[in-house]
Amino acid sequence: MKPSTPRTPTVSQLRAFAAVAEHRHFRDAAAAIGSSQSALSGAVAALEESLGAQLVERTTRKVVITPLGERIAEHSRRVLSALHALTEEAEAARRPFTGPLHLGVIPTVAPYLLPAVLRLVRGSYPDLELHVHEERTPSLLNGLGDGRLDLLLLALPAGGPLPVAEIPLFDEDFVLLVPPEHHLAGRADVPRDALLDLDVLLLEEGHCLRDQALDICREAGAEPAGGSTRAAGLSTLVQLVAGGLGATLLPATALDVETGRTDRLAAVRFAHPAPGRRIGLAHRPGSARTGEYARFAAALREALRGLPVRLAA
């Protein structure tokens, strides 16, 4: 019997499978692409039938992507990215920096910079349909690669398996937060090796700020000793410090927002040069909107001028 010829997959099938490969969960994947779980499952099954191969192992507890499925997922992301670039180029030629823009932002930036971003968009780009997605760095980079997201606001360098174009916005210092009775409270000349004597609390795994804090501690010869205590967000981390469970590192842009809720916190400044991070934009290389993103970055730097940061040139 002559084997059947594989049929060309549809875009919806590729998008559904790419989402499943990213989230490893049908419900989460369906929510990510705005589909019902049954429709997504049907699209993945149709893709398997079209290709004549099993891509997903379905169990009661989890989704396992087969070795072939992992390779097909990578191809799917490239195809979806290329299709997105095609429509993006047509839109950019028709109306510069208008229409939908999906902006991904990391959680340790979103609460502190989004007000300035939204004011800029309302005032200077009234025809831009901005959609904001707050996610951790790995998810943002996946979304950029598969075309789900257009532009990212995150810590640089972005890293990740796929190349991205980066536009630096600013550098900011990290500030040490301690309870007000701590002997370092209020100082502005603390060396990094002061971390050796502190129980430094961290965000949970998956946050780039956690990795940055770990690097700073290890460069000073310290190993965070927060035990099993972890926080999902900076607000919780700050409250743990206020409750006397330890100290933490906070970006300067977050200081006023996060310390304004309690008087049980004191800021400590590091001696020059202070540890810090760089924040910027990232987009797909060769995007039709590259020039528009550069102009948006320049406007955003001006909008951020009042923050405690060092703006990029």
C-alpha positions as a Markdown table, in Angstrom:
| # | Residue | x | y | z |
|---|---|---|---|---|
| 1 | Met | 0.0 | 0.0 | 0.0 |
| 2 | Lys | 1.4 | 3.3 | -1.0 |
| 3 | Pro | 2.0 | 5.6 | 2.0 |
| 4 | Ser | -0.1 | 8.8 | 2.1 |
| 5 | Thr | 1.5 | 12.1 | 1.3 |
| 6 | Pro | 1.7 | 14.5 | 4.2 |
| 7 | Arg | -0.7 | 17.5 | 3.8 |
| 8 | Thr | 0.5 | 21.0 | 4.4 |
| 9 | Pro | -0.4 | 22.2 | 7.9 |
| 10 | Thr | -2.5 | 25.2 | 8.4 |
| 11 | Val | -1.5 | 28.3 | 10.3 |
| 12 | Ser | -4.0 | 27.6 | 13.1 |
| 13 | Gln | -2.6 | 24.1 | 13.6 |
| 14 | Leu | 1.0 | 25.4 | 13.8 |
| 15 | Arg | -0.1 | 28.2 | 16.3 |
| 16 | Ala | -1.9 | 25.6 | 18.5 |
| 17 | Phe | 1.0 | 23.2 | 18.5 |
| 18 | Ala | 3.6 | 25.9 | 19.2 |
| 19 | Ala | 1.5 | 27.1 | 22.2 |
| 20 | Val | 1.3 | 23.5 | 23.5 |
| 21 | Ala | 5.0 | 23.0 | 23.1 |
| 22 | Glu | 5.7 | 26.3 | 25.0 |
| 23 | His | 3.2 | 25.8 | 27.9 |
| 24 | Arg | 3.2 | 21.9 | 28.1 |
| 25 | His | -0.4 | 22.2 | 29.1 |
| 26 | Phe | -3.5 | 22.3 | 26.9 |
| 27 | Arg | -5.5 | 24.6 | 29.1 |
| 28 | Asp | -2.7 | 27.1 | 29.5 |
| 29 | Ala | -1.9 | 26.9 | 25.8 |
| 30 | Ala | -5.5 | 27.5 | 24.8 |
| 31 | Ala | -5.7 | 30.5 | 27.1 |
| 32 | Ala | -2.5 | 31.9 | 25.7 |
| 33 | Ile | -3.8 | 32.0 | 22.1 |
| 34 | Gly | -7.4 | 32.8 | 23.0 |
| 35 | Ser | -8.8 | 29.4 | 21.9 |
| 36 | Ser | -11.1 | 26.8 | 23.6 |
| 37 | Gln | -9.3 | 23.8 | 24.9 |
| 38 | Ser | -11.3 | 21.5 | 22.6 |
| 39 | Ala | -10.5 | 23.6 | 19.5 |
| 40 | Leu | -6.8 | 23.6 | 20.4 |
| 41 | Ser | -6.7 | 19.8 | 21.0 |
| 42 | Gly | -8.5 | 19.3 | 17.7 |
| 43 | Ala | -6.0 | 21.5 | 15.9 |
| 44 | Val | -3.0 | 19.6 | 17.4 |
| 45 | Ala | -4.6 | 16.2 | 16.4 |
| 46 | Ala | -5.2 | 17.5 | 12.9 |
| 47 | Leu | -1.6 | 18.5 | 12.6 |
| 48 | Glu | -0.5 | 15.1 | 13.7 |
| 49 | Glu | -2.8 | 13.5 | 11.1 |
| 50 | Ser | -1.6 | 15.9 | 8.4 |
| 51 | Leu | 2.1 | 15.0 | 9.1 |
| 52 | Gly | 1.4 | 11.3 | 9.8 |
| 53 | Ala | 3.4 | 11.4 | 13.0 |
| 54 | Gln | 2.8 | 11.7 | 16.8 |
| 55 | Leu | 4.0 | 15.0 | 18.2 |
| 56 | Val | 2.5 | 14.9 | 21.7 |
| 57 | Glu | 2.2 | 12.2 | 24.3 |
| 58 | Arg | -1.0 | 12.8 | 26.3 |
| 59 | Thr | -1.1 | 11.6 | 29.9 |
| 60 | Thr | -3.5 | 12.4 | 32.7 |
| 61 | Arg | -1.0 | 14.7 | 34.4 |
| 62 | Lys | 1.1 | 16.4 | 31.8 |
| 63 | Val | 1.9 | 16.9 | 28.1 |
| 64 | Val | 5.1 | 15.4 | 26.8 |
| 65 | Ile | 6.4 | 16.6 | 23.4 |
| 66 | Thr | 8.0 | 13.8 | 21.4 |
| 67 | Pro | 11.6 | 14.3 | 20.0 |
| 68 | Leu | 10.1 | 14.8 | 16.5 |
| 69 | Gly | 7.5 | 17.2 | 18.1 |
| 70 | Glu | 10.3 | 19.3 | 19.5 |
| 71 | Arg | 11.8 | 19.8 | 16.0 |
| 72 | Ile | 8.4 | 20.5 | 14.5 |
| 73 | Ala | 7.7 | 23.0 | 17.3 |
| 74 | Glu | 10.9 | 24.9 | 16.3 |
| 75 | His | 9.9 | 24.9 | 12.7 |
| 76 | Ser | 6.4 | 26.1 | 13.7 |
| 77 | Arg | 7.9 | 29.1 | 15.6 |
| 78 | Arg | 10.0 | 30.1 | 12.6 |
| 79 | Val | 7.0 | 29.8 | 10.2 |
| 80 | Leu | 4.8 | 31.9 | 12.5 |
| 81 | Ser | 7.5 | 34.5 | 13.0 |
| 82 | Ala | 7.9 | 34.8 | 9.2 |
| 83 | Leu | 4.1 | 35.2 | 8.7 |
| 84 | His | 4.0 | 37.8 | 11.5 |
| 85 | Ala | 6.8 | 39.7 | 9.8 |
| 86 | Leu | 4.9 | 39.6 | 6.5 |
| 87 | Thr | 1.8 | 41.2 | 8.0 |
| 88 | Glu | 3.9 | 43.6 | 10.1 |
| 89 | Glu | 5.7 | 44.9 | 7.0 |
| 90 | Ala | 2.4 | 45.5 | 5.2 |
| 91 | Glu | 0.9 | 47.3 | 8.2 |
| 92 | Ala | 4.0 | 49.5 | 8.7 |
| 93 | Ala | 4.0 | 50.6 | 5.1 |
| 94 | Arg | 0.3 | 51.4 | 5.3 |
| 95 | Arg | 0.3 | 53.4 | 8.5 |
| 96 | Pro | 3.6 | 54.0 | 10.4 |
| 97 | Phe | 3.4 | 53.0 | 14.1 |
| 98 | Thr | -0.4 | 52.6 | 14.2 |
| 99 | Gly | -2.6 | 49.5 | 14.6 |
| 100 | Pro | -1.9 | 46.7 | 17.1 |
| 101 | Leu | 1.3 | 46.5 | 19.0 |
| 102 | His | 1.8 | 43.7 | 21.5 |
| 103 | Leu | 4.3 | 44.8 | 24.2 |
| 104 | Gly | 5.8 | 42.3 | 26.6 |
| 105 | Val | 7.0 | 43.5 | 29.9 |
| 106 | Ile | 8.8 | 41.7 | 32.8 |
| 107 | Pro | 7.1 | 41.9 | 36.2 |
| 108 | Thr | 10.0 | 43.7 | 37.8 |
| 109 | Val | 9.6 | 46.6 | 35.4 |
| 110 | Ala | 5.9 | 46.7 | 34.6 |
| 111 | Pro | 4.5 | 48.5 | 37.7 |
| 112 | Tyr | 7.2 | 51.2 | 37.7 |
| 113 | Leu | 7.6 | 52.1 | 34.0 |
| 114 | Leu | 4.2 | 51.3 | 32.5 |
| 115 | Pro | 2.6 | 54.6 | 33.7 |
| 116 | Ala | 5.2 | 56.5 | 31.6 |
| 117 | Val | 4.8 | 54.2 | 28.7 |
| 118 | Leu | 1.0 | 54.6 | 28.7 |
| 119 | Arg | 1.2 | 58.4 | 29.0 |
| 120 | Leu | 3.6 | 58.4 | 26.0 |
| 121 | Val | 1.3 | 56.2 | 23.9 |
| 122 | Arg | -1.8 | 58.2 | 24.7 |
| 123 | Gly | -0.1 | 61.6 | 24.0 |
| 124 | Ser | 2.1 | 60.8 | 21.0 |
| 125 | Tyr | 0.6 | 57.7 | 19.4 |
| 126 | Pro | -3.2 | 57.9 | 19.7 |
| 127 | Asp | -3.7 | 55.5 | 16.8 |
| 128 | Leu | -1.5 | 52.8 | 18.3 |
| 129 | Glu | -3.5 | 49.8 | 19.7 |
| 130 | Leu | -1.3 | 48.8 | 22.6 |
| 131 | His | -1.7 | 45.4 | 24.2 |
| 132 | Val | 0.4 | 44.8 | 27.3 |
| 133 | His | 1.6 | 41.3 | 28.3 |
| 134 | Glu | 3.3 | 41.0 | 31.7 |
| 135 | Glu | 5.4 | 37.8 | 31.7 |
| 136 | Arg | 8.8 | 36.5 | 32.7 |
| 137 | Thr | 11.7 | 36.7 | 30.3 |
| 138 | Pro | 11.7 | 33.2 | 28.9 |
| 139 | Ser | 8.0 | 33.5 | 28.0 |
| 140 | Leu | 8.5 | 36.9 | 26.5 |
| 141 | Leu | 11.3 | 35.7 | 24.3 |
| 142 | Asn | 9.3 | 32.7 | 23.1 |
| 143 | Gly | 6.4 | 35.1 | 22.3 |
| 144 | Leu | 8.7 | 37.4 | 20.4 |
| 145 | Gly | 10.1 | 34.5 | 18.4 |
| 146 | Asp | 6.8 | 33.0 | 17.4 |
| 147 | Gly | 5.2 | 36.3 | 16.5 |
| 148 | Arg | 2.8 | 36.5 | 19.5 |
| 149 | Leu | 4.6 | 39.6 | 20.8 |
| 150 | Asp | 6.1 | 42.5 | 18.8 |
| 151 | Leu | 8.3 | 44.4 | 21.3 |
| 152 | Leu | 9.7 | 43.7 | 24.7 |
| 153 | Leu | 10.6 | 45.9 | 27.7 |
| 154 | Leu | 13.0 | 43.9 | 29.8 |
| 155 | Ala | 16.5 | 43.6 | 31.3 |
| 156 | Leu | 19.4 | 43.5 | 28.8 |
| 157 | Pro | 21.1 | 41.5 | 27.6 |
| 158 | Ala | 17.9 | 39.5 | 26.9 |
| 159 | Gly | 19.6 | 36.1 | 26.3 |
| 160 | Gly | 17.5 | 33.3 | 24.9 |
| 161 | Pro | 18.0 | 30.8 | 22.1 |
| 162 | Leu | 17.0 | 33.2 | 19.2 |
| 163 | Pro | 18.7 | 36.4 | 18.2 |
| 164 | Val | 17.0 | 39.7 | 19.1 |
| 165 | Ala | 17.7 | 43.3 | 18.4 |
| 166 | Glu | 18.2 | 45.3 | 21.5 |
| 167 | Ile | 17.7 | 49.1 | 22.2 |
| 168 | Pro | 19.1 | 50.2 | 25.5 |
| 169 | Leu | 17.0 | 52.7 | 27.5 |
| 170 | Phe | 18.7 | 53.2 | 30.8 |
| 171 | Asp | 20.9 | 51.8 | 33.5 |
| 172 | Glu | 19.8 | 51.8 | 37.2 |
| 173 | Asp | 21.4 | 50.9 | 40.5 |
| 174 | Phe | 20.2 | 48.3 | 42.9 |
| 175 | Val | 19.4 | 49.5 | 46.4 |
| 176 | Leu | 19.6 | 47.3 | 49.5 |
| 177 | Leu | 16.5 | 47.2 | 51.7 |
| 178 | Val | 16.8 | 46.4 | 55.4 |
| 179 | Pro | 14.6 | 46.9 | 58.5 |
| 180 | Pro | 14.9 | 50.4 | 59.9 |
| 181 | Glu | 16.7 | 49.2 | 63.1 |
| 182 | His | 19.5 | 47.5 | 61.0 |
| 183 | His | 23.0 | 49.0 | 61.5 |
| 184 | Leu | 23.3 | 49.7 | 57.8 |
| 185 | Ala | 20.0 | 51.6 | 57.5 |
| 186 | Gly | 20.4 | 54.9 | 55.8 |
| 187 | Arg | 24.0 | 54.5 | 54.7 |
| 188 | Ala | 25.1 | 55.6 | 51.2 |
| 189 | Asp | 28.6 | 54.1 | 51.0 |
| 190 | Val | 28.2 | 50.4 | 51.7 |
| 191 | Pro | 30.6 | 48.0 | 50.0 |
| 192 | Arg | 29.3 | 45.0 | 48.2 |
| 193 | Asp | 30.9 | 42.6 | 50.7 |
| 194 | Ala | 28.4 | 43.8 | 53.3 |
| 195 | Leu | 26.2 | 41.2 | 51.7 |
| 196 | Leu | 28.3 | 38.6 | 53.4 |
| 197 | Asp | 26.6 | 39.3 | 56.7 |
| 198 | Leu | 23.0 | 39.5 | 55.4 |
| 199 | Asp | 20.2 | 37.0 | 54.8 |
| 200 | Val | 19.4 | 38.1 | 51.3 |
| 201 | Leu | 15.8 | 37.2 | 50.2 |
| 202 | Leu | 15.2 | 36.4 | 46.5 |
| 203 | Leu | 12.4 | 36.1 | 44.0 |
| 204 | Glu | 11.4 | 32.6 | 43.0 |
| 205 | Glu | 13.1 | 31.0 | 40.0 |
| 206 | Gly | 12.2 | 32.2 | 36.6 |
| 207 | His | 12.7 | 35.9 | 37.3 |
| 208 | Cys | 15.7 | 37.5 | 35.7 |
| 209 | Leu | 16.0 | 39.8 | 38.7 |
| 210 | Arg | 16.6 | 36.7 | 40.9 |
| 211 | Asp | 19.5 | 35.7 | 38.6 |
| 212 | Gln | 20.9 | 39.3 | 38.7 |
| 213 | Ala | 20.7 | 39.3 | 42.6 |
| 214 | Leu | 22.4 | 35.9 | 42.8 |
| 215 | Asp | 25.3 | 37.2 | 40.5 |
| 216 | Ile | 25.8 | 40.3 | 42.7 |
| 217 | Cys | 25.9 | 38.2 | 45.9 |
| 218 | Arg | 28.3 | 35.7 | 44.5 |
| 219 | Glu | 30.6 | 38.3 | 43.1 |
| 220 | Ala | 30.8 | 39.6 | 46.7 |
| 221 | Gly | 31.5 | 36.1 | 47.9 |
| 222 | Ala | 28.1 | 35.8 | 49.6 |
| 223 | Glu | 25.5 | 33.0 | 49.1 |
| 224 | Pro | 21.8 | 34.1 | 49.8 |
| 225 | Ala | 20.6 | 32.4 | 52.9 |
| 226 | Gly | 16.9 | 32.9 | 52.8 |
| 227 | Gly | 16.2 | 29.2 | 53.2 |
| 228 | Ser | 13.0 | 28.1 | 51.6 |
| 229 | Thr | 11.6 | 31.6 | 51.6 |
| 230 | Arg | 10.8 | 32.8 | 48.1 |
| 231 | Ala | 8.5 | 35.5 | 46.7 |
| 232 | Ala | 6.6 | 35.6 | 43.4 |
| 233 | Gly | 6.8 | 39.4 | 43.2 |
| 234 | Leu | 8.8 | 42.4 | 44.5 |
| 235 | Ser | 5.9 | 43.6 | 46.7 |
| 236 | Thr | 5.9 | 40.4 | 48.7 |
| 237 | Leu | 9.6 | 40.4 | 48.9 |
| 238 | Val | 9.6 | 43.9 | 50.3 |
| 239 | Gln | 7.0 | 43.0 | 52.9 |
| 240 | Leu | 9.1 | 40.0 | 54.0 |
| 241 | Val | 12.0 | 42.5 | 54.7 |
| 242 | Ala | 9.6 | 44.8 | 56.6 |
| 243 | Gly | 8.6 | 41.8 | 58.7 |
| 244 | Gly | 12.2 | 41.2 | 59.7 |
| 245 | Leu | 13.0 | 38.0 | 57.7 |
| 246 | Gly | 16.0 | 39.5 | 56.0 |
| 247 | Ala | 17.2 | 42.0 | 53.4 |
| 248 | Thr | 16.8 | 42.2 | 49.6 |
| 249 | Leu | 18.0 | 44.0 | 46.5 |
| 250 | Leu | 15.6 | 46.4 | 44.8 |
| 251 | Pro | 15.9 | 48.3 | 41.5 |
| 252 | Ala | 16.0 | 52.1 | 42.1 |
| 253 | Thr | 12.9 | 52.6 | 39.9 |
| 254 | Ala | 10.9 | 50.4 | 42.3 |
| 255 | Leu | 12.0 | 52.1 | 45.5 |
| 256 | Asp | 9.4 | 54.8 | 45.9 |
| 257 | Val | 6.5 | 52.6 | 44.9 |
| 258 | Glu | 7.5 | 49.6 | 47.1 |
| 259 | Thr | 8.6 | 51.4 | 50.2 |
| 260 | Gly | 5.7 | 53.8 | 50.4 |
| 261 | Arg | 3.4 | 51.3 | 51.9 |
| 262 | Thr | 5.2 | 50.9 | 55.2 |
| 263 | Asp | 7.6 | 52.7 | 57.6 |
| 264 | Arg | 9.3 | 49.4 | 58.4 |
| 265 | Leu | 11.9 | 49.7 | 55.6 |
| 266 | Ala | 15.2 | 51.5 | 55.2 |
| 267 | Ala | 17.2 | 52.0 | 52.0 |
| 268 | Val | 21.0 | 51.4 | 51.8 |
| 269 | Arg | 23.0 | 52.7 | 48.9 |
| 270 | Phe | 26.1 | 50.9 | 47.7 |
| 271 | Ala | 29.5 | 52.6 | 47.3 |
| 272 | His | 30.4 | 53.5 | 43.7 |
| 273 | Pro | 30.3 | 51.7 | 41.4 |
| 274 | Ala | 26.9 | 50.3 | 42.6 |
| 275 | Pro | 25.6 | 47.0 | 41.2 |
| 276 | Gly | 22.7 | 47.6 | 38.8 |
| 277 | Arg | 20.9 | 46.5 | 35.6 |
| 278 | Arg | 20.3 | 47.8 | 32.1 |
| 279 | Ile | 16.7 | 48.1 | 30.9 |
| 280 | Gly | 15.8 | 48.3 | 27.2 |
| 281 | Leu | 13.6 | 47.2 | 24.3 |
| 282 | Ala | 14.0 | 44.1 | 22.2 |
| 283 | His | 12.5 | 43.2 | 18.9 |
| 284 | Arg | 13.0 | 40.7 | 16.1 |
| 285 | Pro | 16.0 | 41.5 | 13.9 |
| 286 | Gly | 15.0 | 42.8 | 10.5 |
| 287 | Ser | 11.5 | 43.8 | 11.7 |
| 288 | Ala | 9.7 | 46.2 | 9.3 |
| 289 | Arg | 9.2 | 48.5 | 12.3 |
| 290 | Thr | 12.8 | 48.7 | 13.3 |
| 291 | Gly | 13.0 | 52.4 | 12.6 |
| 292 | Glu | 9.7 | 53.1 | 14.4 |
| 293 | Tyr | 11.0 | 51.1 | 17.5 |
| 294 | Ala | 14.1 | 53.3 | 17.5 |
| 295 | Arg | 12.1 | 56.5 | 17.5 |
| 296 | Phe | 9.8 | 55.1 | 20.2 |
| 297 | Ala | 12.8 | 54.3 | 22.3 |
| 298 | Ala | 14.1 | 57.8 | 22.0 |
| 299 | Ala | 10.7 | 59.3 | 23.0 |
| 300 | Leu | 10.5 | 56.8 | 25.9 |
| 301 | Arg | 13.9 | 57.9 | 27.2 |
| 302 | Glu | 12.6 | 61.4 | 27.4 |
| 303 | Ala | 9.5 | 60.3 | 29.2 |
| 304 | Leu | 11.6 | 58.5 | 31.8 |
| 305 | Arg | 13.9 | 61.5 | 32.4 |
| 306 | Gly | 12.5 | 62.1 | 35.9 |
| 307 | Leu | 13.3 | 58.6 | 37.2 |
| 308 | Pro | 16.4 | 57.7 | 39.2 |
| 309 | Val | 18.2 | 56.3 | 36.2 |
| 310 | Arg | 21.1 | 57.0 | 33.8 |
| 311 | Leu | 19.6 | 57.3 | 30.3 |
| 312 | Ala | 21.4 | 55.6 | 27.4 |
| 313 | Ala | 22.8 | 57.8 | 24.7 |
